[in-house]
Amino acid sequence: MSADELIIAHTNEAEYRSFISNKKNEALHSRIIVMPVPYNLSYSEEERIYEKMINESEMAHVHIAPHTLKVAAMFTILTRLKDSKKTGVDLVKKMRLYDGEILEGFNDVDVEEMRREHIDEGMKGIDPRYVINRISSAIIRKETPSINALDVLRSLKDGLDQHASISNEDRERFMNFISVARREYDEIAKKEVQKAFVYSYEESAKTLMDNYLDNVEAFCNKNKLRDPLTGEEMNPDEKLMRSIEEQIGISENAKKAFREEILIRISAYARKGKRFDYNSHERLREAIQKKLFADLKDIVKITTSSKTPDEQQLKKINEVVATLIDEYGYSSISANELLRYVGSLLNR
């Protein structure tokens, strides 16, 4: 009796190459159908993989500070990407675009073109098991049941020397990606603390943006604004508009074009029945964030870096720690670690 059978198996590329090169296995070569399965290339999806693996492990009881797994995933994805030939696209931008982020000057067509540039993209790089093992090492090394992004990045870096399958050339590249991920975390950490210092951050950002848009609309249409309290007509607030635009390097000569671009974007959203909000224009969102944070920077710097905070500073620190715990998911340990780290960053 004859029977048609199909055996499904999986392995990594190095082991497959070793199997193929063995002369004793030649009889099986023509009977094998190879299906290359690349690693995941989205850091958000990679983060979900880590969450699942941790929740099913003995590490589930450990507090992992917000953004820790995200930063680890960013490092991992960078090791799997290949350089694009597209102008103005570095690996960090490519990583963000692959994750579905909207970046000024790029669209879905650009992303598809990048995906077609390298058919073997994702076939090499750091695998999730390595990351989970290094997270486990970070937990064992630290005495408290709480780890943050710096703990994990440090552990990832230390483990590269022990990774037998990484060449010296790749090890050097990966060390550079650790530095890139660290810079990404630095920006995340500063924004996190600054947001915690701003009471009702999202509402403040929306109010500032609405005020800016009212003035931009009046400026472009050559209209006046009406003071909500006195009813008096007044010119658009040039000082306010410039204070926001300068945060992202909009020059005096370029301000009119930028403001007109904003109005065009608002009209495009309206035609599609969509509402233009805080996240609808990347550069405007960045400008609003930087404006809010610029106004707070000195307060944050003084409060977070003071070795002997006075009563008022101590009260503010406690309020910020409470906000980080209640609203952002930090523990008492990780919130205080974050404040100390941001304080050191702002003092550099």
C-alpha angles and dihedrals in degrees: 000000000000124000132191109224134182121201116196116203137160134208140154122272096252093055091046091052089050091051093049093049092056108098091209090068097054092108089064097048096085091044095057123090109198118213110187109214112192125209118264113277101197116090092205090056090044089054090054089053090055092047091053094047092048094047089054093048138072088264093073092102094057118100110237111195118236115275093019095111091038092057091046089050091051090055091048095049092049089058089056100047128092126214116270124225090217115115114254096012118122123174094266092055090044090052091052093047092049088054091057098256116152111236124184112259097020133092140178092277091058090051092051090049090053091050090054094050094079117027091189096050110136095026091106135040140072116333126220094248091062091053093048090049091051091048087053090051090050090053093049092048094051118074096210121071091242132084133184138198093274091054091052096044089050090050093047090052094048091049095056091076090056096047104107098196097053116099121222090251093052091044090058091049092048092050087056090051089054087058091048091051089048091055090049089052092048090060092044091049094049092048091047093055094041090051089051089053091054112078107231094357098189092050091049091050092049093049092050092047093049090050091050092048092050090054094044092052091050091047095050094044093043091238133138128240125232119231106240092218105039100023088228118147115241139175121259111280102254092178092057094046093049093046088060099039093049089061089074098035100261104163126218089255093050099045096090093052091047093050092048089050089055091052091048090052091050091051092049090053091048092052090054092048092248127134118237107228143163093290098045097091118039098203094045090049089051091049092050091049093049092047092053091045095044089058089051101038098095092046091049092046095051095043099046098041101044111115092199106030116196122233094273093047092047090052091051092048090053091049092050092047089051090050092049090051100041101037108022103037102247125143121230089259097048093043092055091044089053093051092049092048094049089047089056091048093052091050094056 
